[in-house]
C-alpha cells in the first residue's frame, strides 16, 4: 500500500472529534488545560520516586532532568502532529499515516493493553488505601465500586470525564504547590521550627553520586516510568471545542510543568532529607518530607493525595483506552462491534476496556505470581516503544507537511531534524539500559514479544487489505 493511499484513508477515518465526527466535542479549554497539568502528576511520582532516590541518591535530580528532557521532546513531536491532524487515536493515527497501517495497529493495541493493565494496577492500589481506612472491608468491593464509578462516568458524555479530571487535577496541583511552597521555605530556613539544611544532604552520605553511575542509571529507569500519562491530552484534544488550539497550549506548557513538578520536587526532597533515610522508601518521599517538617498526619495527607492520583489515572486510562480502541476499529484494525457510537460516546469500546481491566484485576488476585506478573512484564517497556513510533512518525510527517501543507505546522518540533534523532537515540538508549539491568531485562523481552506479535498481525492485515483493493 502506498504512503499516499495510507494517508488519505486515515484522514477519512472518523477518528477526530468535532463537526462531522461521531464523537463529541464536549471538552472545554479549561478541561484540556487541567488534563495537561494533572496528567504529569501520578502515583508513580508520589510513591515510585522513592525507589529512584534510594538507588541514585541526590543525583535523582539529574535522572529526572534527563528523562524529563526526553519526554519534552516526545511531547513536542506528538504535539506537532496532533495540532496538524487532531485524532482520538493520536500517535496510532500518526504512525498509520507515516509508516503504514501495521505501525498504527501495533502502537495502538500496545498502548490499549498498557492502559487496561494500568486500570487494574490503579484499582488495586486505591482499594488498598480504602481497606486501610476501613478495616474489615474486602478489597474486591472497593475495586468493584471504583470500576463501576468510572465505567459509568465514561459511558456518559465526554464532558463528565472532563469534569472529573478537572477537579482531580486541581486537587493534585494544589497538593504539589503546597508541598513545594513548604519545602522551599524549609530549604531557605524560613519555615518556623526548621533550620536551613544547606548542602549537607546533597553532598554528604556518599556525595551527590553515592552509588556511582549504576545508581544513576537505575534512577533514570525509575524516572522514565513516572512520566507516563502525558499522551492522554492529545487523545482528549480531538473531542475538544478547538482541538488545534487545545493541543498547542497543552504542549507548550509541558516544559515548565516537568521542571517544576518533577525536578523541583526531587530537588526539595533530597535537600531536606538524607537520601538513605528508610522513611523515603517505607512511607514515600513526599510523606517522609512532610513528616520531617512536622506536618501533622503527613502519612494520611499523602494517602488522600495518592488516592486522588490513582482515581484520576483510572478515569484517564479508561477514557484513553476506549478512544484508542474506537480509533483502531474505525480504521478497520479491530472488531467492528466496538465501533458503535451512541450519544457521541463509543460505549462498546468503553465497556471492552473496562472489561479487560476488570479481568486483569481478577488475574492479580488469582495468579499474582504468574499471569499478572506476565502482564506487568509485557507492558513494562511499552511506553518506550510508543515513543519510538512517535519519533519516526514525526520525522516522516514533518517532511510531508513541509511539502504539502505547511500552514498546519502550528506547533513545531525544536531543532528538527536533529532533536528528533536525539529523542530516538534517547529511547534506544533507555531500552539498552533496561537490557543491561537485571531487574528490567525480562520486561524488554516480554515487551519485545508483544511488539513482534502485534507487528506481524498488523503486517498480515495490511497485506490482506492491499490485496482486496
C-alpha positions in Angstrom: 0.0 0.0 0.0 1.4 3.4 -0.9 2.0 6.1 1.6 -0.4 8.4 -0.3 -3.3 6.0 -0.1 -2.5 5.3 3.6 -2.6 9.0 4.4 -5.9 9.6 2.6 -7.5 6.5 4.1 -6.5 7.6 7.6 -7.7 11.1 7.1 -11.1 9.9 6.0 -11.5 7.7 9.2 -13.9 9.1 11.8 -11.2 9.4 14.4 -11.4 13.1 15.2 -13.9 14.9 17.3 -15.8 17.9 16.1 -18.1 18.5 13.2 -18.8 15.6 11.0 -17.4 13.1 13.6 -19.5 10.6 15.5 -17.6 11.6 18.7 -18.4 14.7 20.7 -16.6 17.9 21.3 -17.7 18.4 24.9 -14.2 19.1 26.4 -13.6 22.7 27.1 -10.2 24.5 27.1 -10.2 24.5 30.9 -10.6 20.7 30.8 -7.7 20.3 28.5 -5.5 22.7 30.5 -6.1 20.7 33.7 -5.7 17.3 32.0 -2.4 18.6 30.7 -1.3 19.9 34.1 -2.6 17.0 36.1 -1.6 14.3 33.7 2.0 14.7 34.7 1.2 14.2 38.4 0.6 10.5 39.1 1.0 7.9 41.8 4.4 7.0 40.2 5.7 10.4 41.3 4.3 10.2 44.8 5.3 6.6 45.5 7.6 5.2 42.8 10.1 8.0 43.1 11.2 6.6 46.5 12.9 3.7 44.8 14.7 6.0 42.5 16.0 8.2 45.3 17.2 5.1 47.2 19.2 4.0 44.1 20.5 7.3 42.8 20.7 9.4 45.9 20.8 13.2 45.3 21.6 12.5 41.7 18.0 11.6 41.2 17.6 15.2 40.3 19.8 14.7 37.2 17.9 11.4 36.4 14.6 13.2 36.3 16.0 16.2 34.4 17.5 13.9 31.7 14.4 11.7 31.3 12.2 14.9 31.5 14.1 16.4 28.6 13.4 13.2 26.6 9.7 13.5 27.5 9.7 17.2 26.4 11.0 16.2 23.0 8.4 13.4 22.7 5.5 15.6 23.7 6.7 18.4 21.3 6.8 15.9 18.4 3.4 14.5 19.4 2.0 18.0 19.8 3.2 19.0 16.3 1.4 16.0 14.7 -1.7 16.3 16.8 -2.1 20.0 16.2 -1.8 19.4 12.5 -4.2 16.4 12.5 -6.1 16.0 15.8 -7.4 12.4 16.2 -8.7 10.4 19.0 -6.2 7.7 18.0 -3.3 10.2 18.5 0.1 8.6 17.8 -1.6 5.5 16.4 -3.2 7.5 13.6 0.1 9.4 13.0 2.1 6.1 12.8 -0.6 4.8 10.4 -0.2 7.8 8.1 3.6 8.0 8.4 4.8 4.4 8.4 1.8 2.2 7.5 -1.3 0.5 8.9 0.8 -2.2 10.6 2.6 0.5 12.7 -0.7 2.2 13.7 -2.1 -1.2 14.6 1.0 -2.1 16.7 1.3 1.2 18.6 -2.4 1.5 19.2 -3.1 -2.0 20.6 0.1 -1.9 22.6 -1.0 1.3 24.3 -4.5 0.0 24.8 -3.1 -3.0 26.6 -0.9 -0.8 28.7 -3.8 1.4 29.8 -6.0 -1.5 30.6 -3.4 -3.1 32.8 -2.8 0.3 34.3 -6.5 0.5 35.3 -6.1 -2.8 37.2 -3.0 -1.6 39.0 -4.6 1.7 40.0 -7.8 0.0 41.1 -5.8 -2.4 43.3 -3.8 0.5 44.8 -6.9 2.6 45.5 -8.6 -0.4 47.1 -5.5 -1.0 49.4 -5.8 2.6 50.7 -9.5 2.2 51.3 -9.1 -1.1 53.2 -6.6 0.7 55.4 -9.1 3.3 56.2 -12.0 0.9 56.6 -10.5 -2.3 58.1 -12.6 -5.4 57.6 -14.0 -4.4 54.2 -13.0 -6.6 51.3 -10.6 -5.2 48.7 -12.7 -6.6 45.8 -15.6 -4.5 47.0 -13.6 -1.2 46.5 -12.3 -2.4 43.2 -15.9 -3.0 42.0 -17.0 0.4 43.3 -14.3 2.3 41.5 -14.6 0.3 38.3 -18.3 0.8 38.2 -18.0 4.5 39.0 -15.5 5.3 36.3 -17.0 3.0 33.8 -20.3 4.8 34.3 -18.6 8.2 34.0 -17.0 7.3 30.7 -20.2 5.8 29.4 -21.9 9.2 29.8 -21.0 12.4 27.9 -17.3 13.1 27.4 -17.8 16.3 29.4 -18.3 14.1 32.5 -14.8 12.7 32.0 -13.5 16.2 31.6 -15.2 17.4 34.8 -13.8 14.5 36.9 -10.3 15.1 35.5 -10.6 18.9 36.0 -11.2 18.5 39.8 -8.8 15.6 40.2 -6.1 17.6 38.5 -6.9 20.7 40.6 -6.5 18.8 43.8 -3.2 17.2 42.7 -1.8 20.5 41.6 -2.9 22.2 44.8 -1.2 19.5 46.8 2.1 19.7 44.8 2.0 23.5 45.0 1.5 23.4 48.8 4.3 20.8 49.2 6.7 22.8 47.0 5.9 26.1 48.9 6.5 24.5 52.3 9.6 22.7 51.0 11.2 25.9 49.6 10.5 27.8 52.8 12.2 25.0 54.8 15.2 24.8 52.4 15.6 28.6 52.9 15.2 28.3 56.7 12.1 30.5 56.6 9.7 27.8 57.9 9.1 28.2 61.7 10.8 25.4 63.6 13.2 24.4 60.8 16.8 25.3 60.0 18.1 25.6 56.5 19.8 22.2 55.6 22.2 23.8 53.2 24.0 21.3 51.0 24.6 18.7 53.8 22.1 16.1 52.4 23.2 16.8 48.9 26.9 16.3 49.3 27.3 14.1 52.5 26.5 10.4 53.0 28.5 9.3 49.9 28.2 12.5 48.0 26.0 13.6 45.1 26.5 10.2 43.4 26.6 7.8 46.3 26.1 4.7 44.2 28.0 5.9 41.2 26.7 5.7 37.6 25.0 2.4 38.3 22.7 4.1 40.8 22.1 7.0 38.5 21.0 4.6 35.7 18.6 2.8 38.0 17.2 6.2 39.0 16.9 7.1 35.3 14.8 4.0 34.5 12.6 4.7 37.5 12.0 8.3 36.4 11.0 7.3 32.8 8.1 5.2 34.1 6.8 8.1 36.3 6.4 10.3 33.2 3.7 8.0 31.6 0.3 9.6 31.1 1.1 12.8 29.3 -0.1 11.3 26.0 -3.7 11.3 27.0 -4.1 15.1 26.5 -3.5 14.6 22.7 -6.2 11.9 22.6 -8.6 14.1 24.6 -7.9 17.2 22.4 -9.8 15.5 19.5 -13.0 15.9 21.5 -12.5 19.5 22.5 -14.1 22.6 21.2 -10.9 23.7 19.4 -8.5 20.7 19.0 -5.7 22.6 17.3 -5.6 25.4 19.9 -6.0 23.0 22.8 -3.1 20.8 21.8 -0.9 23.8 21.1 -1.5 25.3 24.5 -1.1 22.0 26.4 2.2 21.1 24.7 3.7 24.5 25.1 3.4 24.3 28.8 5.0 20.9 29.1 8.5 22.3 29.8 7.7 24.3 32.9 5.3 21.6 34.3 8.0 19.0 34.1 10.7 21.3 35.5 8.6 22.5 38.5 6.7 19.3 39.4 9.2 16.6 38.9 12.7 18.1 39.0 11.7 20.7 41.6 10.1 18.1 43.8 13.1 15.8 43.7 15.4 18.7 44.5 13.4 19.8 47.5 13.1 16.2 48.9 16.9 15.3 48.6 17.8 18.7 50.0 15.6 18.3 53.1 16.2 14.6 53.8 19.2 12.2 53.7 18.8 10.1 50.6 19.2 6.9 52.6 16.6 7.7 55.2 14.4 4.5 55.4 11.3 6.6 55.5 11.9 7.7 51.9 11.0 4.2 50.6 8.8 2.9 53.5 6.5 5.9 53.7 7.1 7.5 50.3 9.4 10.6 49.7 6.6 13.2 50.0 5.2 11.8 53.2 8.7 11.5 54.6 9.4 15.1 53.8 6.2 16.4 55.3 6.8 14.3 58.4 10.3 15.8 58.6 8.8 19.3 58.5 6.5 18.3 61.4 3.3 18.4 59.4 0.6 16.6 61.5 -0.8 13.4 59.9 1.6 13.6 57.0 1.1 10.0 56.0 -2.7 10.3 55.9 -2.5 13.5 53.9 -0.4 11.8 51.3 -2.7 8.8 51.3 -5.5 11.1 50.3 -3.4 12.7 47.6 -2.2 9.3 46.3 -5.9 8.0 46.2 -6.8 11.0 44.1 -3.9 10.4 41.8 -4.9 6.7 41.4 -8.5 7.5 40.7 -7.6 10.2 38.3 -5.3 7.7 36.4 -8.1 5.1 36.4 -10.5 7.6 34.9 -8.0 8.8 32.3 -6.9 5.3 31.3 -10.4 4.1 30.8 -11.0 7.2 28.6 -7.8 6.9 26.7 -8.1 3.1 26.1 -11.7 3.4 24.9 -10.8 6.2 22.4 -7.8 4.3 21.2 -9.9 1.1 20.6 -12.5 3.2 18.8 -9.9 4.8 16.6 -8.4 1.5 15.7 -11.8 -0.1 14.9 -12.8 3.0 12.8 -9.7 2.3 10.6 -10.6 -1.4 10.2 -7.9 -2.5 12.7 -10.2 -4.1 15.3 -13.5 -5.9 16.0 -16.2 -3.9 14.2 -18.6 -4.5 17.1 -16.6 -2.0 19.2 -17.1 0.8 16.6 -20.7 1.6 17.5 -21.2 5.1 18.9 -24.3 6.2 20.8 -24.8 9.6 22.4 -21.5 10.6 20.8 -19.6 8.1 23.0 -18.0 4.8 21.9 -19.8 2.9 24.7 -18.9 -0.6 23.5 -15.2 0.4 23.4 -15.6 1.8 26.9 -17.2 -1.5 28.1 -14.5 -3.6 26.4 -11.7 -1.5 28.0 -13.3 -1.7 31.4 -14.0 -5.4 31.0 -10.3 -6.1 30.1 -9.3 -4.0 33.1 -11.5 -5.9 35.4 -10.3 -9.3 34.2 -6.8 -8.1 34.8 -7.8 -7.2 38.4 -9.1 -10.8 38.8 -5.8 -12.2 37.4 -3.9 -10.2 40.0 -5.9 -12.0 42.8 -5.9 -15.5 41.2 -2.4 -15.6 39.7 -0.3 -12.8 41.2 3.0 -14.5 40.5 2.2 -16.0 37.1 -0.3 -14.4 34.7 -0.5 -11.0 36.3 3.3 -10.8 36.6 3.5 -11.8 33.0 1.1 -9.0 32.0 3.2 -6.5 34.1 6.4 -7.5 32.4 4.7 -7.5 29.0 3.8 -3.8 29.3 7.0 -2.8 31.1 8.6 -1.2 28.1 5.5 -0.3 26.0 5.8 3.4 26.6 9.3 3.5 25.2 8.2 1.6 22.0 5.3 4.1 21.6 7.8 7.0 22.0 9.9 5.3 19.3 6.9 5.2 16.9 6.2 8.9 17.7 9.7 10.0 16.8 9.8 8.1 13.5 6.2 9.3 12.6 7.1 12.9 13.3 10.2 12.7 11.1 8.2 11.4 8.2 5.1 13.6 8.6 7.1 16.8 9.2 8.8 16.4 5.8 5.4 15.6 4.2 3.7 18.7 5.8 6.5 21.0 4.8 6.0 19.9 1.2 2.2 19.6 1.1 0.5 21.6 3.9 3.0 23.9 5.8 0.2 26.1 7.3 -0.7 23.1 9.5 2.6 23.4 11.4 1.1 25.3 14.3 3.4 23.6 16.8 6.9 22.8 15.6 9.5 20.4 17.0 12.5 22.3 18.1 15.8 21.8 16.2 14.2 19.5 13.6 15.5 17.0 12.5 18.5 16.9 14.9 16.5 16.8 18.1 14.2 14.2 16.6 17.2 12.0 16.1 18.4 12.8 19.7 15.0 11.7 21.0 15.0 8.5 19.0 18.6 7.8 20.3 17.4 8.5 23.8 14.6 6.0 23.6 17.0 3.4 22.2 19.5 4.2 24.9 16.9 3.7 27.7 15.9 0.3 26.2 19.5 -0.7 26.1 19.9 0.2 29.7 16.9 -1.9 30.5 18.5 -4.9 28.8 21.7 -4.4 30.8 19.8 -4.1 34.1 19.0 -7.5 35.5 15.7 -6.3 37.1 14.3 -4.8 33.9 15.7 -7.2 31.3 12.7 -9.5 31.4 10.4 -6.5 30.7 12.3 -5.8 27.5 12.0 -9.4 26.4 8.2 -9.6 27.1 7.5 -6.2 25.6 9.6 -7.2 22.5 7.5 -10.4 22.2 4.3 -8.3 22.3 5.6 -5.8 19.8 6.7 -8.6 17.4 3.3 -10.4 17.7 1.3 -7.3 17.0 3.6 -6.1 14.2 3.3 -9.4 12.5 -0.5 -9.4 12.8 -0.7 -5.8 11.6 1.5 -6.6 8.6 -0.7 -9.6 7.6 -3.8 -7.4 8.0 -2.1 -4.7 5.9 -1.2 -7.1 3.1 -4.8 -8.6 3.0 -6.3 -5.1 2.8 -4.0 -4.2 0.0 -4.8 -7.4 -1.9 -8.5 -6.8 -1.5 -8.3 -3.4 -3.2 
